Amino acid sequence: MTDVIAALPPTRVPVRGGGPGANRFFPVHRIYCVGRNFADHAREMGATVPTCAADRGTPVFFLKPTDAIVLDEAVPYPRGTRELHHEVELVVALGRDAPAGELDPVDAMALVFGYAVGLDLTRRDLQGAAKAKGLPWDTGKAFDHSAPISAIVPVADVGELGARMLSLQVNGETRQRGSLADLVWSVPEILHELSKLYALRAGDLVFMGTPAGVGPLWPDDRFDAVLEGVSELSGRIVEQAGVADAAL
């Protein structure tokens, strides 16, 4: 059997820890993302906010391509937009396949390999235009360089997430800050809901949603994202050839 084109290498995210000289990586299968998973963010986006757990309905899911991951400090400003927005998020990395069928939330955490902090970068103008027409908003979410992520930290080195804080600074100014205790849907609940729709596999990443305070990023902006006591992600938005004029 001969491939007619060269196969691209798989996307791999560094794994922190493992002892001196360790050089470990997490090969990515899929990237799932959760929308409106913090009530304050849902409110700022004009969505109806549930008043109790029974009114939550079902989570909002979308996907990003695996090659949207950015591991370098330099993050290119994307083409096709004048309104790039940041969304800082807890990222959950799965280290085991889910059993066939619907996953029991009680068993969900056994699938989790580790955690990271990431940015769900969004072309807000494209997303807004699609939403206004009742169309899918893939172009606003699933684009090149739209998923910067830190190294993954194994669960054994983290322990319980509890009410850890998730935060983002841009050019030294705090833009987003929220507690994981305020997630509308917890990690086990999200994995349970995803299992109704997809066969979850080792290598999957789940971006868990963002707190309020989303806003614009421009070329030369510096960002610093923190998942308290777990991981940090820093970088800078850079112009790419042929895109600079669109960003102004």
The 8 nearest C-alpha neighbors of each residue, nearest first, counted from 0:
[[1, 2, 3, 4, 5, 6, 7, 8],
 [2, 0, 3, 4, 5, 6, 7, 8],
 [1, 3, 4, 5, 0, 6, 7, 8],
 [2, 4, 1, 5, 6, 0, 7, 8],
 [5, 3, 2, 6, 1, 7, 0, 8],
 [4, 6, 7, 2, 3, 8, 1, 9],
 [7, 5, 4, 8, 2, 9, 3, 1],
 [6, 8, 5, 9, 10, 4, 66, 2],
 [9, 7, 6, 10, 11, 5, 66, 26],
 [10, 8, 11, 7, 26, 27, 66, 65],
 [9, 11, 27, 26, 66, 65, 8, 12],
 [10, 12, 26, 25, 24, 27, 9, 13],
 [11, 13, 25, 24, 150, 26, 14, 10],
 [14, 12, 24, 150, 23, 25, 151, 15],
 [15, 13, 151, 24, 150, 23, 152, 25],
 [16, 14, 152, 150, 151, 13, 17, 153],
 [17, 15, 18, 14, 21, 152, 153, 19],
 [16, 18, 21, 15, 19, 23, 22, 20],
 [17, 19, 21, 16, 20, 22, 15, 23],
 [20, 18, 21, 17, 16, 22, 15, 23],
 [19, 21, 22, 18, 17, 16, 23, 15],
 [22, 20, 17, 19, 18, 23, 16, 15],
 [21, 23, 20, 24, 14, 13, 17, 15],
 [22, 24, 14, 21, 13, 25, 15, 17],
 [25, 23, 13, 14, 12, 11, 26, 22],
 [24, 26, 12, 11, 13, 27, 14, 202],
 [27, 25, 11, 202, 10, 24, 12, 9],
 [28, 26, 202, 10, 11, 203, 29, 25],
 [27, 29, 202, 203, 26, 65, 30, 201],
 [30, 28, 203, 65, 27, 204, 31, 202],
 [31, 29, 204, 63, 62, 205, 203, 65],
 [30, 32, 62, 205, 61, 204, 206, 29],
 [33, 31, 206, 61, 205, 60, 62, 207],
 [32, 34, 60, 208, 207, 59, 206, 36],
 [33, 35, 59, 208, 36, 60, 32, 58],
 [36, 34, 41, 37, 40, 208, 38, 33],
 [35, 37, 208, 183, 34, 182, 184, 38],
 [38, 36, 182, 210, 40, 39, 35, 183],
 [37, 39, 41, 40, 48, 42, 36, 183],
 [40, 38, 42, 211, 41, 37, 43, 210],
 [41, 39, 211, 43, 210, 42, 37, 38],
 [42, 40, 35, 38, 46, 44, 39, 43],
 [41, 43, 39, 45, 40, 44, 46, 38],
 [42, 44, 40, 45, 41, 39, 211, 46],
 [45, 43, 41, 42, 46, 40, 35, 39],
 [44, 46, 42, 43, 41, 47, 40, 48],
 [47, 45, 41, 42, 44, 48, 43, 35],
 [46, 48, 49, 42, 45, 41, 38, 44],
 [47, 49, 38, 46, 42, 50, 41, 55],
 [50, 48, 54, 55, 51, 47, 52, 38],
 [49, 51, 48, 54, 52, 55, 53, 38],
 [50, 52, 53, 54, 49, 55, 48, 183],
 [53, 51, 54, 55, 50, 49, 183, 56],
 [52, 54, 51, 55, 56, 49, 50, 57],
 [55, 53, 49, 52, 51, 56, 50, 48],
 [56, 54, 52, 49, 53, 57, 51, 58],
 [55, 57, 54, 58, 53, 49, 52, 59],
 [56, 58, 55, 59, 192, 54, 184, 60],
 [59, 57, 60, 56, 33, 34, 192, 189],
 [58, 60, 34, 33, 57, 35, 61, 36],
 [61, 59, 33, 32, 34, 58, 31, 62],
 [60, 62, 32, 31, 33, 59, 63, 34],
 [63, 61, 31, 32, 30, 64, 141, 60],
 [62, 64, 141, 30, 65, 31, 67, 140],
 [65, 63, 66, 67, 141, 30, 62, 29],
 [64, 66, 67, 29, 68, 30, 63, 10],
 [65, 67, 68, 64, 10, 143, 144, 69],
 [68, 66, 144, 143, 145, 65, 146, 64],
 [69, 67, 146, 66, 147, 144, 65, 70],
 [68, 70, 147, 144, 71, 146, 148, 67],
 [71, 69, 147, 148, 68, 72, 149, 12],
 [72, 70, 73, 69, 74, 234, 147, 148],
 [71, 73, 234, 235, 74, 233, 70, 69],
 [72, 74, 235, 71, 234, 236, 237, 75],
 [75, 73, 236, 237, 235, 72, 76, 144],
 [76, 74, 237, 236, 238, 239, 77, 73],
 [75, 77, 238, 237, 236, 239, 218, 74],
 [78, 76, 75, 79, 80, 242, 143, 144],
 [77, 79, 242, 80, 76, 245, 241, 246],
 [78, 80, 77, 245, 81, 242, 122, 125],
 [81, 79, 82, 78, 122, 245, 83, 124],
 [80, 82, 246, 245, 83, 247, 124, 79],
 [83, 81, 80, 123, 124, 122, 84, 215],
 [82, 84, 122, 215, 216, 121, 123, 81],
 [85, 83, 215, 214, 121, 216, 120, 82],
 [84, 86, 120, 213, 214, 118, 215, 87],
 [87, 85, 119, 118, 209, 213, 120, 88],
 [88, 86, 118, 209, 117, 167, 119, 85],
 [89, 87, 209, 117, 208, 116, 118, 207],
 [88, 90, 116, 207, 206, 115, 117, 91],
 [91, 89, 206, 115, 205, 116, 114, 207],
 [90, 92, 114, 205, 204, 113, 93, 206],
 [93, 91, 204, 113, 112, 114, 111, 203],
 [94, 92, 111, 112, 201, 203, 110, 202],
 [93, 95, 201, 112, 111, 110, 202, 92],
 [96, 94, 201, 110, 93, 200, 97, 111],
 [95, 97, 200, 201, 199, 98, 110, 94],
 [96, 98, 199, 200, 95, 99, 110, 102],
 [99, 97, 100, 96, 102, 101, 198, 199],
 [100, 98, 97, 101, 198, 102, 194, 96],
 [99, 101, 98, 102, 194, 195, 198, 97],
 [100, 102, 194, 195, 103, 99, 191, 98],
 [103, 101, 191, 194, 104, 100, 107, 97],
 [102, 104, 105, 106, 191, 107, 101, 187],
 [105, 103, 107, 187, 106, 191, 188, 102],
 [106, 104, 103, 107, 187, 108, 102, 109],
 [107, 105, 104, 103, 109, 108, 102, 110],
 [106, 108, 104, 187, 109, 105, 110, 190],
 [107, 109, 110, 111, 106, 187, 105, 186],
 [108, 110, 107, 111, 106, 95, 112, 94],
 [111, 109, 95, 108, 93, 94, 107, 112],
 [112, 110, 93, 108, 109, 94, 113, 92],
 [113, 111, 94, 93, 92, 153, 154, 110],
 [112, 114, 153, 154, 152, 92, 111, 151],
 [115, 113, 91, 152, 151, 90, 92, 153],
 [116, 114, 151, 90, 149, 230, 150, 89],
 [115, 117, 89, 90, 149, 226, 88, 148],
 [116, 118, 148, 88, 147, 87, 90, 149],
 [119, 117, 87, 86, 147, 146, 120, 88],
 [118, 120, 86, 146, 145, 121, 87, 85],
 [121, 119, 145, 85, 118, 84, 86, 146],
 [120, 122, 84, 140, 123, 139, 83, 119],
 [123, 121, 139, 83, 125, 124, 82, 80],
 [124, 122, 126, 121, 125, 82, 127, 83],
 [123, 125, 127, 126, 122, 82, 128, 80],
 [126, 124, 139, 128, 127, 123, 122, 129],
 [125, 127, 139, 123, 136, 129, 124, 128],
 [128, 126, 130, 124, 125, 129, 123, 131],
 [127, 129, 125, 131, 130, 126, 124, 132],
 [130, 128, 134, 126, 132, 131, 127, 136],
 [129, 131, 133, 127, 132, 128, 134, 126],
 [130, 132, 128, 129, 133, 127, 134, 126],
 [133, 131, 129, 130, 134, 128, 127, 135],
 [132, 134, 130, 131, 129, 135, 128, 136],
 [133, 135, 129, 132, 130, 136, 131, 128],
 [136, 134, 137, 129, 133, 130, 138, 126],
 [135, 137, 126, 139, 129, 138, 134, 130],
 [136, 138, 140, 141, 139, 135, 126, 61],
 [139, 137, 136, 140, 141, 142, 125, 126],
 [138, 140, 126, 122, 125, 137, 136, 121],
 [139, 141, 121, 137, 138, 142, 122, 136],
 [142, 140, 63, 137, 138, 64, 139, 62],
 [141, 143, 145, 140, 67, 138, 144, 63],
 [142, 144, 67, 145, 77, 141, 66, 68],
 [145, 143, 67, 69, 146, 68, 142, 74],
 [144, 146, 120, 67, 143, 142, 119, 147],
 [145, 147, 68, 67, 119, 118, 144, 69],
 [148, 146, 69, 68, 118, 117, 70, 145],
 [149, 147, 117, 116, 146, 70, 69, 118],
 [150, 148, 232, 116, 115, 117, 231, 151],
 [149, 151, 13, 14, 15, 115, 12, 152],
 [150, 152, 14, 115, 114, 15, 113, 13],
 [151, 153, 113, 114, 15, 14, 115, 150],
 [154, 152, 113, 155, 156, 112, 151, 114],
 [155, 153, 113, 157, 156, 158, 112, 152],
 [154, 156, 153, 157, 158, 113, 152, 112],
 [157, 155, 154, 153, 158, 152, 16, 229],
 [158, 156, 154, 155, 229, 159, 153, 152],
 [157, 159, 154, 155, 156, 160, 161, 153],
 [158, 160, 161, 157, 154, 162, 163, 155],
 [161, 159, 163, 162, 158, 157, 179, 229],
 [160, 162, 159, 163, 180, 179, 178, 158],
 [161, 163, 180, 179, 178, 160, 164, 181],
 [164, 162, 227, 179, 161, 178, 160, 165],
 [163, 165, 178, 227, 177, 226, 179, 166],
 [164, 166, 226, 177, 176, 225, 178, 227],
 [167, 165, 176, 175, 225, 224, 164, 177],
 [168, 166, 224, 175, 223, 174, 173, 87],
 [167, 169, 173, 172, 223, 171, 174, 222],
 [168, 170, 222, 172, 171, 221, 173, 223],
 [171, 169, 221, 172, 220, 222, 168, 223],
 [170, 172, 169, 168, 173, 222, 221, 223],
 [173, 171, 168, 169, 170, 174, 167, 222],
 [172, 174, 168, 167, 175, 169, 171, 176],
 [173, 175, 168, 212, 167, 172, 169, 176],
 [176, 174, 212, 167, 166, 173, 211, 210],
 [177, 175, 166, 165, 167, 210, 164, 174],
 [178, 176, 165, 210, 164, 166, 179, 175],
 [177, 179, 164, 180, 162, 181, 163, 165],
 [178, 180, 162, 181, 182, 163, 164, 177],
 [179, 181, 162, 178, 182, 161, 163, 177],
 [182, 180, 179, 178, 183, 37, 177, 38],
 [183, 181, 37, 184, 179, 36, 180, 185],
 [182, 184, 36, 37, 181, 185, 38, 55],
 [183, 185, 182, 188, 189, 36, 186, 58],
 [186, 184, 188, 187, 182, 189, 183, 180],
 [185, 187, 189, 188, 190, 184, 207, 108],
 [188, 186, 104, 107, 190, 189, 185, 191],
 [187, 189, 191, 185, 186, 190, 104, 184],
 [188, 190, 192, 186, 191, 187, 184, 193],
 [191, 189, 193, 187, 192, 188, 194, 186],
 [190, 192, 188, 102, 194, 189, 104, 193],
 [193, 191, 189, 194, 195, 190, 188, 196],
 [194, 192, 190, 195, 196, 191, 197, 189],
 [195, 193, 197, 191, 196, 192, 101, 102],
 [196, 194, 193, 192, 101, 197, 191, 100],
 [195, 197, 194, 193, 198, 192, 101, 199],
 [198, 196, 194, 199, 193, 195, 200, 192],
 [199, 197, 194, 200, 97, 196, 99, 96],
 [200, 198, 97, 197, 96, 194, 203, 201],
 [201, 199, 96, 203, 202, 97, 95, 198],
 [200, 202, 95, 94, 96, 93, 203, 199],
 [201, 203, 27, 28, 93, 26, 200, 94],
 [202, 204, 29, 28, 93, 201, 200, 27],
 [205, 203, 92, 30, 91, 31, 29, 93],
 [204, 206, 31, 91, 90, 32, 207, 30],
 [205, 207, 32, 90, 208, 89, 88, 33],
 [208, 206, 33, 89, 205, 88, 90, 32],
 [209, 207, 36, 33, 88, 34, 206, 35],
 [208, 210, 88, 87, 86, 37, 211, 36],
 [211, 209, 40, 37, 177, 39, 175, 176],
 [212, 210, 40, 39, 213, 175, 209, 43],
 [211, 213, 175, 174, 214, 210, 40, 176],
 [214, 212, 86, 85, 211, 84, 175, 174],
 [213, 215, 84, 85, 212, 216, 174, 86],
 [216, 214, 84, 83, 82, 85, 217, 213],
 [215, 217, 83, 84, 220, 85, 214, 218],
 [216, 218, 220, 219, 236, 215, 246, 83],
 [217, 219, 236, 237, 220, 238, 76, 216],
 [218, 220, 236, 237, 235, 217, 221, 238],
 [221, 219, 236, 218, 217, 235, 170, 216],
 [220, 222, 235, 170, 169, 234, 219, 236],
 [223, 221, 169, 234, 233, 168, 235, 170],
 [222, 224, 233, 168, 167, 232, 169, 225],
 [225, 223, 167, 232, 231, 166, 233, 168],
 [226, 224, 231, 166, 227, 165, 230, 167],
 [225, 227, 165, 230, 229, 116, 164, 231],
 [228, 226, 164, 229, 163, 225, 165, 230],
 [227, 229, 226, 230, 163, 157, 225, 164],
 [230, 228, 227, 226, 157, 152, 231, 115],
 [229, 231, 226, 225, 115, 116, 228, 149],
 [232, 230, 225, 224, 226, 149, 116, 233],
 [233, 231, 224, 149, 223, 225, 116, 148],
 [234, 232, 223, 222, 224, 72, 231, 235],
 [233, 235, 72, 222, 73, 221, 223, 232],
 [234, 236, 221, 73, 220, 74, 219, 72],
 [235, 237, 218, 74, 219, 220, 75, 76],
 [238, 236, 218, 75, 219, 76, 74, 73],
 [239, 237, 76, 243, 218, 75, 242, 240],
 [238, 240, 242, 75, 241, 237, 76, 243],
 [239, 241, 242, 238, 243, 75, 244, 78],
 [240, 242, 243, 239, 244, 78, 245, 238],
 [241, 243, 78, 245, 240, 239, 244, 238],
 [242, 244, 246, 245, 238, 241, 239, 240],
 [245, 243, 246, 247, 242, 241, 81, 238],
 [246, 244, 242, 243, 247, 81, 80, 79],
 [245, 247, 81, 243, 244, 242, 80, 217],
 [246, 244, 245, 81, 243, 217, 218, 242]]
